[in-house]
Amino acid sequence: MIVTLESLRMAFASLRHNPLRAVLTILGIVIGVAAVVALTAIGSGSTRAVENRFNAFGTDTVTVESSNFSSGSVSLDSADVTAIDALSSVKQTVSVVSTNASVTLGSTSTNASVMGTSPQIVAIDHLSIEAGTFFSAFDASHALHVAVLGNTVASDLGLSAYDAVGKTIDIGGVQFRVIGVLVAQGGVGFASVDSSVIAPLGSIEGSLVAFRPGISQIRVQAYPAAVDNFQSAIESTLRTTHDLTSSEYQADFQIVNASSIASAVSSSTKTLTRLMAAIAAISLVVGGIGVANVMLVTVRERTREVGVRRAVGARRRDIIAQFLVYAIVISVVGGLLGLGVGIGAAYVGGSYLSSVSPVFSPTTVALALVVAAAVGILAGIGPALQASSVEPTEALRYE
């Protein structure tokens, strides 16, 4: 214990004696640890953001669409909706007819996806209103020209959520009154409503889309007790209504499950995070080489000191401890500083990259510090053994 404490004292004294060398040596470890911590935290934060974004749509909901991979693909129709709605496991359904159109307010214009649907989509898609209200069953049954804007659409038109309510906008040449703006939901692919305009289906029939248009999507929500098996029941029902009872026929529809997409995206993100962390760890190896180089120089500079210590009774293990502790101190100090820099970089980088909140794993943080200490041990063991093997008589004559 006394030897270790004395070695620590000498290590910090040596760092103070050569501050520039110490800073440059520690810098390699700092960069390596900071890169690993920051990239891992941002990657984990991105994974959680994707999972939360998909989970916001509910694990009790699926979307049925016409298949893009079937040569005999046909549009979904009201008969499909009726068949799905009749299933005992299905709580409610809503059909969506989508088209793209130009949305104009004054001299400002943007392109958006226009969704014609019914009020049930609020509950099924877990939508939240930031300002105004959603259209009612009365609005839908009377095909009133009212619209609810996605948050991004309102922003693209130069409006805040509250300013947008009450405005009259032009959608594909048809006038609509804005009655609400949705809370920014994010979302990926089919589930994104931020860049959409939602209106009663009847209000866009015959103008933005044909009369009795094919259904773009059927959103289906299950009862809580039937979440595990309602997707297979939907598939079986649609295969029957589409005369695809034989397994040899390819389905002309597809069922999109937000949970399965979330799992696939999360898996890809985690793999990418591990790859980035592995690449960042290379800088730790470079930092270790720097530590080893400085240790070799230190051994040469202190050869005479080693001779004096050996002459007055220091054992070989005392010399090994002296230089090994010095290498470990450099690496641990660099690891702690790198940890701080990495945490700061993770928050800055996460804020810059679409407001991703970094997620710090205690295991990753501990592993980064352990690896930093291990780098010090590996980098210092060789020079320490070299210093301890010097004969006192030769060391005393060293200039």
Secondary structure, DSSP 8 states (H G I E B T S, - for coil): -HHHHHHHHHHHHHHHHSHHHHHHHHHHHHHHHHHHHHHHHHHHHHHHHHHHHHHTT-TTEEEEEE-SS-TT---B-HHHHHHHHTSTTEEEEEEEEEEEEEEEETTEEEEEEEEEE-TTHHHHTT--EEEE----HHHHHTT--EEEE-HHHHHHTT--HHHHTT-EEEETTEEEEEEEEE------GGG--TTEEEEEHHHHBTTTB-SS--BSEEEEEE-GGGTTTHHHHHHHHHHHHTT--STTS--SEEEEEHHHHHHHHHHHHHHHHHHHHHHHHHHHHHHHHHHHHHHHHHHHHTHHHHHHHHHTT--HHHHHHHHHHHHHHHHHHHHHHHHHHHHHHHHHHHHHTTT------HHHHHHHHHHHHHHHHHHHHHHHHHHHTS-HHHHHH--
